[in-house]
């Protein structure tokens, strides 16, 4: 299948690489004709890169191509655990920390806007965004902040809340880590790493940990663990939303059917489609083609 390595640029000066697959493998089809068709954008989860899972990316691209749909997967400011990226500041360039440990969740809007801009400049009229895992959180947040501007549909793939998992992973340490993170932020040390002994040897800056692990933060987009909570972003849904969860989702803290029912109640009925993909886990291992078919 034909694809090209390309690059997007965000409004705050970051550049990210990715792959763009055409909607056909036939070189006889003109580029102009290809661009007039639909394109699906893939948004990675925590630490993911466009190159992290080649079998999934190629399988999905292949299934979409059968329906004459183009496909693109780009890195974003959350790629890897800790990364340094050069950012221009006036006539100078400075190095700033990014990656899962340091990214600011709210700035994911800039990454999505850059992806949409890339597609628009190349003539794509119908752009779908598919966010996987934390990419689903970011996609939902984009609906909240921008009402899905530039998109004609959004897919939330494996949209699990990190909070139940964090509580289970850290156990009794959960509250003390939150308190430590909040104290560090008050002292102006939000971008410093939490002690590894507190986080089970995972790299988290204080600010990023709070974003992921504390209830009520902007990143807490899927609070299905609390039946009284509303999905704030759902009130802004004015475009089709696909919620797709694997039947063997290992990060679910309750039956997948119950989680899907919460999404069904929260999202306006006219825009909602829910799919439980039989036999699929969080990463859709060995179910990549089935995932691609559902996306198509």
N, C-alpha and C positions, 0 to 999 in steps of 0.2 A: 504494500500500500504506500502511495506517495505521501510524504509529509515534508515539512520544512522547519528548520530551527529558526525561531524568531525571538523578538524581544518587545516587552512593553515598558512604558515609562510612566511613573506615577507623578501626580502634581507636586509632591514634595521631593522629587528628584531621584527616586530609586528606580533602578532598572532590573528587570527579571526576565530570565530566559524561559522558553517553552517550545512545545511542538504544536504545529498546526497541520491537521490532516484534512485533505480535500474530501469532498463528498463522493468522489469516484477515483478509482485507481487507473482509469483510462486516460492517457495523455492526449487523446484525440479530442476530449471535451475541453472547450476553451475555458480559460481562467475567468473570463467575464461571466460566462454562464454559470460557473461553479459558485461565484460570489453571490449570485442572486438567490441562492438557496439558504436553508436554515443552518445555523451553527450552534453547537452545544459547547458550553464552557465547563471545565472541571476545576473545582476548588478543593485543594487538599485539606486533610485534617492536621492535627498537631504534628509538627516536625516534618510533614510530608513534602516531597518534591515531585515535580512532573516526571522525574526519572526513577522514583522510588519503587514503582510496581509496574514494570514493562508489560507483563502478561495481561494485567487488567487494562492498561491504557490501550494496548493493541487490540484486545478483544472488544472493548467498548467501541473503539474507532471503527472496527470492522463491521460491527452490527449496525452502527449508525450509517455507515457508508451504503449499506444495503438499501436504506431508505432515503438515500441521496441527502444525507445530513452531514455537514462538516463538523469537525471536532477539534478543540484546542485545550491544552493543559499547560498552565504556566506556574512557575514558582511564585511565592508571595513573601511578605516580610516575616512570616513565621516559619520559613523553611529551616530544617535542621534544629539543633538545640541551641547553640550559640554561634552567631556569625557576626563578622564586622563588614559593614558596607560603607563605601566612600559616598559622602553626601556633599554636594556643592553648597557653600555658604558664602555668598558674594563672589569674590574672585578666588577664594580658597576652597579646598575640599577637606572635610574632616571625616574621621572614622567614627561611626556610631554602632552600637550593639543592637543586633536583631536576633531572629530565631525564636523558637518557642519560649525560651526562658526570659526574653526581654521584650517581645513585641507588645505593642499597645493594641488591644483588641479593637478598639473603636476606629483605629486607622485602617482596618481591613476594608472599610468603605472606599478608601483611595485605591486599593489594589483592584477591587471589583470595577470601579469606574475606569481604571486604566485598561482592563481587559475588554470592557464594553467599547471604549473609545477605539481600541485596536481593531475590533470587528467592524465598527461603523466606517472607519476610514477605508476599509477594504470592501465596502459595499454591502455587507450583510444587513438585511432588514429584520430578520427574525432571530433573536438571540435568546437562548435558554441558558440558565445558570444551574449547575448541579453541584451542590456542596456536600462533601462527604465528611462525616464526623464533626470536628470543630469547623470544618468548611460549611456544614449545615447551619451551625450557630451564626457564622458570619453572613450567610445568605439570608437568614431570618432577620438579622440586625440591619441588613441592607434594605429590606422591606420596611422596617421600622423607620429608618432615617431618610430613605430616598423613595419609598413606596415602589421599589423595584424599577426605578427609572431606567429606560433603555432596554428592558427585558420584556419578553412576551410570556415567560413561564419560569418557575423555579422548582428544582428538585431537591428535597432534603433526604439525603441518603445516610442511613444509620444515625439519626439525630438523637443521640443519647446525652443525658445530662452528666456532667463530670462530677457533680457534687455528691451523689450517693456513693460513687466509686472512690472519691477522695476520703469520705468519712470511713468507708470500709478499709481502705488501704492504710490510713494513718491511725485508725482506732482512737485510743485515748489521747493521742498527740494532736489530733485535729484542731481542737480549740486553742491549744497553746501555740501551735504554728500560726493560726490566724492572728492571735494576739501579738505575737512577735512581729509578724509582717506589718500589722497596723502601727506598732510602735516605731518600726524602722521608717515607715513612710512619713510619720509625724516628725521624725528627726532628719528628714530630707535624704534618707538612704533607700528610697524605693527602688532604685535601679541596682542596688547591691544584692548579691546572692544570699539567700537564707542558708544557715548552717546545714551542711549535708546530713548530719546526724539527725536533724529534725525532719527532713524530707525523704528519708529512706534512700539517700544518695541520688536523688533527682535534682537537677539544676533548675531552680526557680528563683527569679528575682522576687523581692517582696511584693512589688506592684503586680507582677504577673500572677503570682500565686493567689493573691487576693481576688484578682479578676476571674480566675478559673474556679476557685474553691469556695468563695463566699456567696451565700444566698442573696439575691436581690441586685447583684451587679449586672452590668449590661450584657456580660457574657452568659449570664444565667437565663438563656432564652427559652429553655424547655423545662420548666419546673413542674413536670408531671408528677413528681414525687410529693407534691402538696396539692391536694384536690381543691383548695381554696384559692390558689393562685391563678391569675389570668396570663396568657401568653400576650405580652404587650404588643408585639409586632403583628399579631393576627388581626387586630382591628384595622390595619392598613392594607390588608390583602385585597388587591383588585385585579389579580391575574391568577392563572391556574397554578396550583401548588401540588406537587407529587410528594407524598411521604412514603418512603420505602425502607422497610426494616427487615433484616434477615430473621427467619424463624429460630435460628440458633445464635442470636445476638448475645455474645458472652458478657457484654457490659450492662445488660438489662438487670435492674434490681427487682423486677416483677415480671409477670407474664407479658410477652410482646403484644398480645391481643389487648391487654389493658392499656398499655402505652399508646397503641394505635387509636383506641377509643377516645383517649384524652385529646389527641390531635384532631380527631373527627369532630369532637364537640367544640373545640376552640376555633377552628378555621371555618369561615363561611362555607356552607354546604355547596353552593354553586361553583366554588373554586377548588374544592378538595377532591383528591384522589389518593386512596391509601392502598398500599400493596405490601403484603408480608411475603417475602421471597423464600420459598420452601428450601430448607437445607443450607441457607446462607448464613455465614457468620458476619462479624463486623466488617471484615476486610473483603468479603465476597469471594473468598478463596474457593476455587473450582466452580464458581458460579458467575464468572465474569461475563460470559456470553449471555446468560439469562438476564444479568443486570443491564447489559447493553440493549437487549430487546425491550425491556421495560422502559428504559430511557427513551428509546426511539418511539 
